[in-house]
Amino acid sequence: MAIIYADIFGSPNIGVYCFACEGFAAVPASTPPGKKRRIAECLNVDVYEVNIAGSNLLGVMLAGNSNGLALPHTIMDHELEELRRMTDINVQTLDERKTALGNLILANDKGAIVDPTFTDKTVNTLQNLLQVEVVRCSIAGLPYVGSLGVATNKGVITHPLITSDEQKVIGEVLKVKVEPCTVNGGVPYVKSGLLATSHGAVAGPLTQGKELMIISQTMNL
């Protein structure tokens, strides 16, 4: 178990371009093989090259856990078919007008919190797909909870201005410790600079020692 530094296309915002959950990770096409190998070894997952709706912003578009992956309705048929061939995890598109699902869903294998404006239909679909309790919640009073947190089965890192009530709800639903932190030297949108599983974490190269310490302690790495 370890934390490593990695950029993507020269950007420290690795969580914007890449996605990871227990047992699965996705990186944009043309990611160097050596970088794919380092991510796979650190997170202890298989790493696949994919596009979603013709975009390489995988962390923005993709959400889920080891039970299911939620994809926007804008994904192309051939992209969806390829993704289903790659993994045994259940893959499903959401009948939801919002497409940046990675910014709106925060999940581990124990629970999920989602954008408070999601419809009952979307929440029910996610509960069936992810096979966990799904609860509407904000972080720091903001609805895009997926961009404001990173969750594993061992811990959750969130935006530093999370309220105590939000922290309590997230801890109860995801059933792990929740700690505020930043990445890449003070960026509060922690998803932008961090990938993590129960086995390791990949942080943007601007992430500082104090941030790494909080991430390591919270996620037991």
N, C-alpha and C positions, 0 to 999 in steps of 0.2 A: 504494500500500500504506500502510495507516494503522491506528491504533487509535482507536476512538471510545468515548465513554461512552454508555450507554443503560440505562434501567430498564424494567421491565415491570409494569404495573398499580401503579406507585409502588414496586415492590420492586427492590432491587439484584440479586436472584437471577435474572438473566436466563437463565442456563443451566438453571435448573429448568423454566422455562416455554417455552423455545425450543430448537431444535435446528439445527445446521448441519454440513454436510460439503461436500466439493468439489462444486459444481454444484447444491446443493439446500439450502434452509433452510425451516423451518416455524415459524410463530408462532401463538399462539392466536387464535381468532376474536375480533373486536372490537379487535384491535390497531390503533391509529391509522394511517391511510395514510402520514402523514409519517414515522412511526417505521419502518414496513415499507420505505419507500423508502431511508431512511438505512442500514438494515441491509443491504439489497440492494446498494447502492452500495459500502459498505465491504467486504463479503465477496465481491462480484462473483458473486452467485448470484441465481437466481430465488427469491422468498420466497412461500410459500403459507400460507394460513390453514387449519388442520386441527384436529380433535379426535381423541383416541384413547381408546377405551373411555369416551366421555363426559367425558373429563378434558382440562384444558388444561395439564397437567404434561408437556409434550411432551419436554423434555429428560430426564425420568425414564423415559419409556416407549419412546423411539425410539433406535435405534443403527444405525450403518452407515457406508458410504463411498460413493464415486461409482459403485460396481458394484452395491450392494444395500443395502436398508433392512430391518432386522429389527424385527418388530412383535410385541407380546404376543398370545397367543391370545384375550385378552378384547376385542380390537378388534371393533367392530360391523361387520356386513357392508357397510352403506352407507358407513361411514368408509373401509374398505379399498378399495371400488370407486372412491370419489372420489379417494383418494390415487393409485391406479393410473392414473386418468385424467389426473392433474396432471403426472406425471413419467414419463420414459422409463427411469428407474432401476428395476431389478428389486425388487419389493416382496413380502415373504413373512412370514407369521406363523411363530413357533417353537412347536413342540410341547414347551413347557417350562413347568413349573409356576410358575416365577418370572416375574413380569410387568414388573418395573422394569428393563427391558433396558438403558436408557440409563445406569443406575448400575452395570451389570455387564459392559459391553463397551467397550473402548477401541480404536478402529480408525482407520487411515488407509488410503491406497490401496496401501500396501506390506506391511501386516501387521495383526494384531489380537491383543490379549491379553484374556482373559476370566476370569470368576469361576472359581477353582480347583475348585469343586464341580460345574461343568457336566458333564453326561454326555458320553460319546463321541458319542452320537447328535447332541446339540446342537452339539458342536464340529464334527463332520463337516458338518452342515447349514450352519453359518456359513461354513465354508471354501468350500463350493460357492456360497453366496450372495454372499459378499464377494470371492471369487476371490483370496484371500490365505492365507498361513499363519496359523493360529489356535493360540495357545499359552496354556495356563492359567498364571496368575501372580497374585501379590498385589502391593499397593503399601502400604508401611508395615505389612506383615503383615496387611493387611485384604483381604477378598475383593471388595469392591464397587469394582473398579478403574475403572469408567466414571465414578463420581462423584469419583474422586481424581485424574483426569487429563484433559487436553484435548490432542488430537493433530491435527496437520496433516501434509502431505507434506514440511514443512520442519523441524518440531520438535515436542517434547512437553513440556508443563508438568505437573508432578505435585505431589502432597502433599509438604511439606517433609521429612517423616520417612521418605521412601523409602530403602531400604537400597542399598548399592552393588551387591549381587548382583541385586536387582530392577531397578535402573537399567541394568545391563549387559544383562539379558534383554530388557527393553523396547526398548533401543536397537538390539539385534541383530534383533529381530522386526520392529519398525516402521521400522528402517533410517534413523533420524534422531537428532539430538541430544536428550538428555533432561535437563531441569533442574528442580530443586525450586523451588517458589514458592508464594505465597499470593495471594488476591484479596480485594477489598473490605476492605482494611485489616487483613489477618491471618487470613482464613478459609482453612483448609487444604483444604477440599473445593472444589478449583479449578473443577470443572465447574459449580458453582452460580453462579459469577459471570463466566463467560467463554464466548463463542462465537468460533470462529476457523476460517479457511480459509487457504490459501496466499497469499491476496490481502490479508487484513486481519483485524482482531479487534475484537470488541465486548465491552467490560468493564463490569461493574457500576460505578456512579458513586462508590462508596466506595473503589475501587481507587486505591492511592497511587503516587507517582512511582517509587519503587524497584521496586515490583511491575510497573509498566508497562515499566520499562527491561528487566527480566529477560524478560518476555513478548516484547517487541520484538526483543531480541537472539537469543533462542532460536528464535523463529519467523521470523526474518529479515524483519521488517516495517519 
